[in-house]
Amino acid sequence: MTGDVGLDAHLLVERGPFRLDLPLPVAPGEVVALLGPNGAGKSTALAALAGLLPLSDGHVRLGGRTVDDPRAGHLTATRDRRVGMVFQDYLLFPHLSVLDNIAFGLRARGVGRRAARQQARGWLDRVGLDDLGGSRPGRTSGGQAQRIALARALVTDPDLLLLDEPLSALDASTRPGIRSDLAHHLGGYAGCTVLVTHDALDAMVLADRIVVLEAGRVVQQGTPAELARTPRTPYVAQLVGLNLHRGSSRGTTVDLVDGGTLHTAQPTDGAVFLAYPPAAVALHRHRPEGSARNTWPGRVAGLEHHGSTARVRLDATPPVLADVTTAAVAELRLQPGQDVWASVKATEIHAYPR
């Protein structure tokens, strides 16, 4: 590390009709995940930080020095930025051994072959692959390739580590273990880390802070716990698995923007979001009687099975997702087009200002 001030960036990139406007400070030792739908600007941000795409405006300061400032005509080449990168497909050199793949960045910076290989051996040991140094990348597993790519990125002691969907190439059985390994290595890295991912679980496990992009702009950011509890857009709500509505509250009664009324246990006033999990929604063939203050009719618009549960999408006012057991699906004879009633207890609904 050349400094302890971290990353200070404001990424302004214009590409045809698309415009990225992303303020992005990252503290030393902090892992920031960029989340967002396709076309949100995540890959554009990563390319700009790496120096692969010039800024239209803004700046990138890293470790106390300016590496990109278009107004001053200053652009530092990628090789001189002290940035390490793990690509989505790892991009290991097939003609080099695992050891020489890791040593490549050092050699490119002028380190002698013997010294570079010595440092690379140290990283092979740190990622638990010391017996694979003489192998070619084509003979390694996906999880091993991910660790090789991480070691190659970190062996140069970069100020900034960029991770582009680092777990997406792994199969489902391998992913949890490699995710845990990656979290361990990031925990011991003193530099700044920016992670791009489509997977909410990767972001929740690996990141200290999550920045959500939509159409090139930040729509929400915070700790994983903050996003999981208080989503502010439908995209974020879908990521964390919650129903989300906007409304205007008077005490415990909330009139929803898109129609319908829901009741909460705790009184609030003004513009609010309402969030509650699909598992809190009960479905009934007929209008229910009981303690639930929130009941409304709907029609089954979709049904997806996930193991022992089913995700039911209701066309209703308000529209809602419900998670029910497969036994409930059979008992209620749920199928698309069927009319049902939904109910949610007021105590299950979390209201917060918008």
N, C-alpha and C positions, 0 to 999 in steps of 0.2 A: 504493500500500500504506500502511495506517495503522500497521502494526507489523511486527515481524519474528519473532513468536512462533508464527505459523502457526495451525492449527486444532487445538483441543482439544475433542473431542466425545465424549459417551457418549449414544447415541441409544436411548432406551427408549420404544417406541410399542406400545400395545395397541389392536388393532382387532378386536373380536369375539373369536374363539378364537385369532387370530394375535397373537404377541408378538415384536417385534424387540428384541434386546439386542445393541447394537453399539458397543463402544469404538472410537473412530476418531480417533487423532491423525494429523495430516499436517503435515510440516515445510514451510517456505517453499521453493518451487521443486520440491517433490516431487509426483509423479503417482502416485496410488493408484487402482487399478482394483478395483471390486467385481464379482465373478463369482459365479454361482450359478444353479441351475435356476429355472424359472418359479415364482413364489410364495415365493422365498427371502427377500425383503425388500429387494431392491436399489432398486426404485423408491420404496418407503416411506422408505428412508434418504435418497434424493435430495430427496424432497418435504419431509422434516423439516429438512434442512440449508438448503433454500431458504426455509423459513418458510411453506410451503404446507400443512403438516400439523403440528399442535402436538404436542410431546412429552408423554407421560404422566408421564415422570420423566427424570432425567438432566440434561444441560446441553449447550449449544453455546457455546464461546468462540472468537472469531475476531479475530485481530490484536490480542490483549490485552484485548478487551472482551467482556463477556457479552451474547449476543444472544438466548439462550433458557435460562430456568431456571424450570421450572414451580413448584418449591417456593417460590421467591421471588415468584411471580406476574409474572415478567418475560418478555415476548414481543415481540421486535423485528419490525416489519412487513417484508415481503419487500423493499420498495423502499428500506429504510434499512439493509439488511444488508451492503452492499458485496459482493454475490454476483452473478456473471455466469453465465448458463445457456445452453447450446446444446441445444435440444430434438431429439428423434428425427426429427421431420419439419420441423425448423428454424423453422417458424411465422413466416416473414417476412410483413410486411404487404403484401398485393398492391397496395394503392392508393398506396403510397409508392415513391419511387425507391430504388434500391440505396443511394445516398448517404444519403437520409433514413432508411432502415431502420437504417443503422449509427449515425446521429446520434440515434436515438430515445431511447436510454437517457440520454444526456447532457441532451437536452431535458427528459425527465421529471424530472431532478434539478435543473432550473432554469437550466441553461446556455443562454445566448443562441443564437439560430439561427445567426448568422454564426460564432461560436466553435465551436459544436457541429459545423457542417458542415466547418469547417477541420480539426478533429481527425479527423472521419470520413474526409476525403480522405487524411490521413496513413495511416490504417489500410487504406484501399483500395489504396494503393500498397504497403503491407507485405504484403498477401495477393495481390498481383499482379493486381488487378482495377481499376486506375485508369481504364481506358477504359470501364467499365460504370456509372459513377456515375449517369448520367441514365436508365439502363434500369430497367424494372420487373422484379421478381423472377421473374415468369412467363416471361420471355424468357431466363432463365439456365439452365445445365445443373445437374445434381445436385451435381457437384463445386464449381461456382461458388457455388451456394446454401449449401453447407457452409462455405465460406470467408467468405461474407457473414455468416452466423450467428455464426461465431467472432469476426469483427471486431466485430460488434455487442456481443458479450459482453465483449470485452477493452477496448473503447474507454473504458469507465468506470473502468479501472484497479482491478478488483475485488480483494479479498483472497482470494476463493475462486471458482474456476471449476468449474462442474458440467457434465459432458458426459453426456447421456442417449442411449446408442446412436448416437453421432455419425456412424457410417459405415454404418449398417444400410440407409439409403435409397439407397445407391449400388449400381450394377451391378458385376459381378465385374471387368470390364475397367478400370473407373475406380478401384476401391477401393485397389489398392496404391499408386498415385501420390498420392492424397489422404491416405492413411495416412502416407506419408512426409512430405508437407507439414505435416500436423497435428503429427507428432513434432517437426519443425523449430520450429514456432511454440510448442509447449509447452516446448521446450528453452530458449526465450528469455523465458518467463513467470516472473516472480519470486514469484507467489502460489502458493497451494495448489490442486491440481487433484484432483477426485474424478471418476472415469470409471466409468460403468455400461455393461457390455457382456455379450452372450452369446457373443462371439467370442473364443476363446482367443488367436488370433493377434493381434488388436487389443490385447489386454491385454499379451501378451508383448512387442510392439514398442513400445507407448506408455508402459507403466507402469514405475515404479521399484520398486513393491511391489504385490502382489496380495493382496486379502482375499477369501476364499471363504466365502460364506454358504450355509447350508442350514437351512431351517425357522426363519429368523430369528436364527440364531446363527453365530458364526465357527467353522468347522471346520478351517481351515488358512489361514496367511498366510506370506508371505515374498517374496523376490525371484523374478522369473520363472525364473531358473536353478534356484533351490531347489525350486520347485513342479514344474518339468519333470523333475527328477531324483528327487524323493522325494514323490510323491503320497501322501496319507493317507486318502483316501476314494475309492470307486468313481467318483464324479462327477469328481473331479480327475484320476484316472487316465484316464478317457475323454477329458477335455479335452486332455491332453497326449499321448494316444495310446499308453498303456502298459497291459500286463496287470498286475494288482495282486492279491496274495494276502496273507492274514494267517496267521501260523503261530507255532509254538514251535520254537526252534532248539537243537540239541545238536551243537556243532561245525559240520560242513558238512551236516548232515541237518536238514531242516525239516519237521515234521509240520504240515500245513495245517489251519486251523480248520474248513474246509468239506469236509475229506476229501482224501486223497492225500498224497504225500510228494515233496518236491523236494530236490535237492542243489545246494549253492553251492560256489564255488571257495575263498572265504575263510570261515574258521570264525567263528561268532557263537554267543551263548548268550542264551536268554530269548525274550521276545515280540518278533517282528520283522514287518516288511513285506517282501515280495518283489516286485520290479518288473522287467519286461523288455519290450522292444518286440515287437510282432507280427511284425516282419521277422526276429526271431531264432528264430521257430518254423518248423521244417520239418515237412512232412506226407508221409506214406508210405502206400502201399496195404497193406503188411505190416509187421510189427514190424521196426524197423531194427536193423542190426548196425553197430557202429562205436564212436566215441569219446564220443558223447553219453550222459551219465549219467542224463539225465531223459527217459524215454519212457513214454507212456501212451496207452491207446486212447480213442477218442471217436467221435462221430457228427456229421456236418455238419448244423448247425441253420440256417445262413444263409449266403448268398454274395452279395457286392456287388462290382461291378466299378468300379474307379477308374482310368481310363486304361489303363496297361499292367500294372496289378496288380489283385489281387482280395483283398478282406477276407473271410476265412472264419471263421465263428463255430462253435465246436465245443461240443457238449453232452458234457461229460467231467468227470472228477474228477482235477484241477481243471478247470473250464471255461476256455477259452482263445480268444483271437483270434489268427489267423495271417494275415500278408500274404504272398501268393505271386504269382508271375508268371502271366500269362494262359497262357503255354506250359505251366506246371505244372498249371494247371486242366485243360487239354486232355489232358496226359499222364496225370494221375491220374483223369481223367473225374469231376471233383468235381461233386457235386450234393447237394441236401438229402436227408438220410436215409442217405447213404453212410457206411459204417464206415471209419475211417482211424486211423493212429497219428500222434501228435505227438511231436516231440523238441526239446529245448532244451539247449544246452551250458551246463554249470555256470558257465562264465566269462561268460555273457551275463546272468546273474541278479544283480541288485543287492539286497543285504539291508541293512536299516537298522532301528533300534529303533522300536517303536510304543508 
